[in-house]
Amino acid sequence: MEGGVNMQDLIREGLKVPRDERAKRRLEELVARGEFEAIDPAAALSSRPRYLVTFVKSVTAFRIRSATVVTVTNQAPRPNLVSVSYFLGFTDNTSPVGVTSFVIPPDFTVDFATRNLPDALTATNVVPNPELTFDEGRAIVGSRLQEIAVSSRIYYTVGDGEEELLAITDSKVVRFGQANKGD
């Protein structure tokens, strides 16, 4: 999207806008004030790494399919550019296989996913292009502002349409560059 952003642009680009009227009005206010910006792809890579998701899996080639969803809540008092970069297990942090970015309004929560999942499982707001379909490794969550909360989970399903949910497992999330505490 070039230039200004409006609600119709967001919907046309595939953003799943809030259904709750109050949240929808809040988002419309941010868009109208120009606080919801179009993302320059280079800017996403300049955000500061904040968290490491220690395990990511996204596979569609087998009977049991998987997809990882990283949920981020912006706790900052203003919109926050957040990015999730996905890396294969036996690679360093310089060559992601997928990158997703989103400007999250204050107090909003966004689901970043390795690929689209049915809305019946979870609303995936942002996915890499191309979607990750045969990948396993880790993810780094970065943001301009530090006040974010992060969780991550992997959905395991069966069927081309993800008809049957087998399990949901949590992935460990630790501060980037630090060890966990053995928990």
N, C-alpha and C positions, 0 to 999 in steps of 0.2 A: 504494500500500500504506500503510495507516495503522498506527500503533503499531509493535510489534515485527516483526521480519523473521525468517522461518525458511526453511530450504532448500526446502520444498514451495511456499512463496509465490514464491520466486525461479523455480522451475521453471514454476509456473503462469503467471507473468508473462512467460514466454518466454525467460528467461536460459538460455543454453547453458552448463551447468555443466561443469567439467573432467571429462574421461574418466579421466585419470590418477588413481589412487586416492590417492596422497600429496597431490596438489594439491586433490582433492576434500575430503579430511580437513581440510586447512589452511583451506579456505573454510568448512567446517562449524564449525570451532573459532572462527573470526572471527564467524560468525553467532551462535553460542551465547554468546559473550562480549559481544554487542551492539555490536561494532565495525563491523558492516556495517549501515549505516543506510538507512532510506527517504529518498528525496531530495525535498526541498521544491523545486518548480520555481523559485521565486524565488532560492533559494540558488545554483542553477547559474549564474545571471547575475552573482552576486557574486564568483565566482572570478576570480583575477587572470590577464589574458592573458599567455601565456608564449611561444607560437609562432604563426607565420603560415604556413599552407599556401598557396603562391602560386597554385595552379591546382586547381580542383575542377570536375568535369564529371559530370553525372548525367542521362542521356537515355534514354527508352524509346520515343519516337515514331517513330524511324527504323529502317531495316534494321540499321544498326550501333548497338548500344546501349552505354551506358557507366555506370559507377558508381565513386565514389571511396571508398576505404577509408583511414581514418587510424588507424594503430596506435599505441597509447600503453602504455608500460610504467611502472608505478609503482616508482620506485627509493627512495621514502621509507620510513622504518622503520615507518610506520603507514598505515592506509587513507587514501586521497586522493580527494577529490571532483574529478573531471575533467569538463570540458564541451568540446564541439566545436560551434561556431556557424558556420553556413554563410551566406555573403553573395553576392548577385549581383554581377557585375563592375562595373556602373555604379551602385553604391550606396555609401553610407558605412557605417561600422561600428555604426550605431544600429538597424538593422532587419534582423535575420537572417531568412532564409526557412525555416530549420530549426535546431533546437537539440537536442543530445543530451547526456545527463549520466550518469555512472556512478561509483559509489564503488569504486575499484580497490584490492584488498588489496595489501599489500607484496609485491613481486617478481612480481606477476601482470601479464599483458598482455591488453589488450582491443582489439577491432576496432570502431571507430565507422564506420558506413557511411552513405552518402547514401540507400541503399535496400537491401533484402534481396538477397542473391546466393545461388546454390546453395552448399550446404556443400562440394560438390566443388571449387569455386573457392577459397572462404575462409569461415571461420565469422564471420558478422557478428553481433556481440554486441548492438549498440545502433544503432537507426535512428530518424530523426525521424518524427514523426507530424503530418501525412502525410509519406510518403516523398517524396523529391525525384525528379521524373521528367522535368523539362524545365528544368534549371538549370545555369548555368555561372558561375564566379566564384572565390571564395577561402574559406578557413576559418580561424577563430581558435581555437586550443586554449588553454583556460584551466584552472587548477587551484588548489586551496587551498595545497598544498605544492609547492615549486619542483622537487623531484627527480623529473622525468619525462623519459622518452626518447620521441621522436616520429618516425615515418616515415609516408609517404603514397604511395599508388599509385592509378592509375586502371585499371580493368579494361574492356576493349573486347570485346564479345561479339556474336554473331548469333543470332537466334531468340528467340521469346517465352519459351522456357524457358532461355535463355542456353546453348543446347546446344553452341555452338562458341566457344571462346576465341580471339580474334584477336590480342590483345596485352595486355601489362601495362606501363605506363609509370610511372616515379617522378615525383612532384611535388616541387619544391623546398620545403624547410622551413627557415625562418629565424627567429631570435629576434624576438619581437614588438617593433615600434618601432625595429628596427635594419636596416641594409642587409646584403645578402649580400656576400661578398668577391670577387665575380666568378667564383666557382667553379661 
